[in-house]
Amino acid sequence: MTRPTALCDVRPAVGRERLLTDLVPPRHFEGASFASYVPDPAHPSQQAAVERLAEVAEQLSAPARGLGAILRRRRAVPPAVYLDGGFGVGKTHLLAALAHALGPQRAAFGTFVEYTNLVGALGFAATVDALGALDLVCIDEFELDDPGDTVLVSRLLRELADRDVALAATSNTLPDALGEGRFAAEDFLREIQALSARFEVLRVDGEDYRQRAVVTDAHPLPDRVLVEATTHRAGATCDFLDDLLEHLRSVHPSRYGALLDGVELVALRGVRTVDRQDDALRLVVLADRLYDRGVPVLLGGDERTALFTAQMLAGGYRKKYLRTLSRLGALAQEGRELVAAGTTGAPTSS
């Protein structure tokens, strides 16, 4: 029997230029603009945020930084804005719209984790040099739960600000059942310390536009379904979770995006509780890249198995794990719908 294609078979080779060109808004925000954001009239702060960000985009559009150091020194201090709001109010849409307004030659867009991975791959000085040539750096989901990485990215922001790079950020605000972390501006400003006076906080109030509860689990499918759905299907992969975790240990997280090049459906067999924190954090990064690209997943395993341990869900990285459960749950629902509709992809040519 022909076995399905596996992610474990892929050894992505990613150069410096690819790492930098990948710093663009994710696929499902590729069309985001200020015009396509629909403010809720019940929350005037949304319209105010759109208008202020449009002003920031206009300010950064002229003059271009390529005119030389003299013009850069004469220009006003570049803006730094922080979008403060709850889950599902459109902060990422607005951040992506700002990046699109300048274009990929002048703006970088990435998550907090992508920037820490970039530093790990290129080194701190090379990262500062590469991003320092831009007009704008956008950081989505600035993570407030990892002291070491927070210090690293705060230092990166200081270096970029010293090079007249405009900054824009949001923070990870995935709420639990009690609504924890709905707003995080105070924590964000405390963590960036020396830059706090430069950042302008834009409050974005509102309800979760998705109007749905956070999905934190997904019912597994039988192995037979996973294999049938991915064998001879273009862009489909199928791996045992343990094999994939071992493979991820040998791939730098900055390459997880490239690992998914051409992938349209991912199946994971033997899903179990991940009890090693390093493995769990690698899975978080992979889930983020899957979600960015809108890749549906199929999950197989024991109905009673939790993906992360109770200690992890109560520990310092709990927001990362809750975000991952939410995202995998949403992608798994898409995968189940594909299987039910019999549209898991076109057969590959033999």
N, C-alpha and C positions, 0 to 999 in steps of 0.2 A: 504493500500500500504506500502510495506517495505521502510523505509527511508534509505538513504545512510549512511555509516559510517561517523562520523564527527571528526575533530581534537579536537573539544570542549569536546569530550568524553574521551580524553586521559589526564591522570595526570601523567606525567613522573616523576619517582623517580630516581635521578642520584646521585651516590656517588662520593667521591673524586677521586677514581681511574678512573671512567668513564670519568670525566672531563679532566683528564690528558691524558688518552689513546686516547681521541678524537682529541688531538692536533697533527694531521697528515695532509699531503696534501689532498685536496678535491678529490672526486671521479674521476673527469675528468682530474686530474693530477697524478693519482696513478701510471701511467707508465712513468712519466716524468723522463728523464735522460739527461745528457749532450750530449750523442750520438744522442738522438731523437730530440734535438733542431737543427733546420736547419738555420744557419746564412745566412743573405742576403748579397751576395758579394758586393752589392752597399753600405753597411754600415759596414765597418770593425770593428766598436766598438762592434758589436754583437759577432764576433769571439773572440775578445779580452776579452769580459766579460766571455764567456764560458771557455776560457783557464785560466783566473784568478780564477774563482770559482772552477775549477778542482784542481788548486793548493791549494786553501783553504781546500777543502775536503781532499786532501792528507795530508796536514799539521795536520788536526784534527784527522786523522785516527790513528796516532801513536805519542806518546804512549797514551793508554787509560787512562782516568782520574781515574779509579778505583785503580791505583797503589799506591795511597796515597798522602798525602799533600806535602811530600818532593819533589816528582817528579813533582807535579803540580807547585810548586814554582820555580823549575829549568827550567821549560818549557818557551819558549818565550811567550811574551804577546799575548794572543789569538786574532785572527783577528776580525775585525768588518767591514762589507761592506754594502754599500747602493747602490741599483740598481736604477739609475735615468733615466727614459725614459717615453715616451708617452704611450698612450692607445694602447694595442694590439701588443706590440713589443716583448712580451714573458717574461716579468719580473717574473711573477708568475711561469711560467714553469721553469725558471732558479732557482728560490728560492726553488721550490719543488724538483728539481733535486739535489740541495745541501743537502736538508733534507734527501732525499732517499739515498744519498751516504753514510750517517752515519747510517741510520736506526732508527726506532722509539724508540729503547732503549737508544739512545744517542742524539737524536735531537727532538725538538718540533717545530711544524709548526702551526701557527694560524694567524688569522686576528687581527688587532688592537682591534676590538670590542670583539673578543673572549678572549683576555688577560684581558681587563677591566672587562669583565663578570667573568672571573676566579678569579680575585682579589675580586670582589663583593661576590662571593660564598664561597671562602676559607679564605679570609682575606689576607692582604698584606704580613705579615711575613710567613704564610704558603705557599703562592705562591712563594715567593723568595726561601724558603727551597726546594720546589718541583722542580722548574726549575733550581735552582742552582746546582743540582746534575747531570745535563746534560752537554754535551760538546757544544751544539749549540742550540740557540733559534732563530727561524725565525719569523719575524713579517711582514705579508703581508698587504698592504694598511694602512700604518701608517697614522693616520688621523690628519690633521693639522687644523681642523676647530672646535675643541672642546677644549678650553683652560684647563678646569679641567682635562679631561681624558688625554690630552697630557702631563700635568705635572705628572700625576700618572704613565703613562707608561715610561716617561723619567726617573723618579726615579727608577722604576723597572729595566730599562736597566742599570742604574748606579750600583745598588746592584748586578746584575748578572755579570757585568763586573768586579766588585771587587772580585767576586768568580771565576774568570778565565773562564767564559762562553763566547764562541765566539758568535757574534751577526751578523745577516743579516736582512736587511729590504728593503721594497719598500714603496712608499707612494701612497695615492689615487690620481690618475691623470686623472680621467675621464674628457675629454674635453667637452665644450659646442660647439655651432656652431662657436664660434670665436676661438676655440682651446685653451681656457684658461686652465692653469694648466698642460701644456704639460711636463714641467720639474719643479721639486720641491726641488732639492738638497739644495739650499740656505735656503729655509724655514725649511727643515728638520734639517739641521745643527744648525740653530738658536734655534730651539725648544729643541734640546737635549743638548745644551749649554756645560756643563762640559765634555761631551763625544765627542764633535764635532771633536777634534783633533785626536781621536782614529779611527774615521770612515774613510774608504777609499771609495771614490765615484767612481762607475763604470758606466759610461754613456752608455746607450743602445739606439742608434739612430734607426730610421726606420719608416716604414709606418705600419699602423694597418693591421696585417696579415689577419684579417677577411675580409678586403676590403668591409666594409659595414658601413652605417651611424648608429649612435647610435639610437636605437629604444626607443622612449619615450612614446608611447601609443600603445594600442591594442584594436581592435574592439571587443566589448562584444558579447557573445553568448546568445541565449534565455535560460531562466531557464529550459525549458523542455529538452534541449540538455544536460545541466549540470547534471540534475537528472538522465536521461537515461544513460549517459556515466559513472556514478559512482555507480549506484545501482547494487548490485550483482557483482561488479568488485573487484578482489583481489588487495589490496593495494591502492584503490581509496577512497578519502574522499570528502565530500561536506559540506560546512558551509556557513551561511550568514556572511558577513564581520563584521557586528556589533557584532554578537555573538562571532566571533573569537577574535575580539579586546578586548572584555570583558574578554574572557578566558585568553588571553595573559597577561592581567594585574595581573593575579593570578599565573603565571608561571615565574620563574626567567629566564631571557634571556639565561643564561648558559645552560638551559635545552631545548631550542628550537630545537637543533639538535636531542635530544632524542624524542621529540614530533613527529619527522618525521620518526622514526624507522619503517621500513617495508612499508613506504608510497611510491607509485609509480606514483600517479596522485592526484593533489589537485584542487578542484573546489571551487570558491568563488562566491556566489550569492549576489545580492544587493550591488555591488561595488559602492561606493559613494566617495565624497570628504572627506578625513580625516582631520578634522579641529583642532584636539588636537595634540600638538607637541609630547607629551609623547606616544600617540597611534601611531603616524607616525614613531617615532624612533623604537618602537617595531616592526612595520611592516618592517622597513629597515632590522632589524636583521633576522626576519623570511625569508625575500626574499633572504638574503645572504645564509642562510642555505639551502633553496630550490635550489638555484643556485649551491652551492657547491656539492649538491647531484644529480644535473641534473634532478630534479623532474618537469615534465611539469605541467602547470597550465591551468585551464579553468576559464575565467572571465565572469561574467554576470552582467549586470547593464545598466545604461543609456549611450547611445552613446556619449552624450554631457558632461558627468561627468569627471572632472579631478581628479586624485587620491589625489594630494596634492594641497594646496592653492597656489595662486600666491605669497603670502608673504613668504611661506616656500621655494619656488623655487628661491626666491631672497635673502633669509636670510643666516645665518651663516652655516647652515647644507645643503646648496644647493647641494654640491657634493654628499652627502649621498643620497639625494632624486633623483638626476639625475641618480646615479648608480642603484638605485632601479627600476626606470622607465625603464632603459635600460635592466636590468636583467629580470624583470617581462615581458617586451615586448618580449624578446627572448623566455622565457619559455612559454608564451601564444601562440606564433607562433607554438612552438612544440606541444602544446596541441591541437590547431586547426588542425594541420596536423594529429594527432592521431585520432581525431574525424572524419575527412574527410576520413581517411583510414579504419575506423572501427576497430582500433586496440587499444582500450583504456584499454585492459587488459583481462585476462581470468576470466570467471565467478567463483565466490567462490563456494566451495562445500556446499551443503545444508545439 
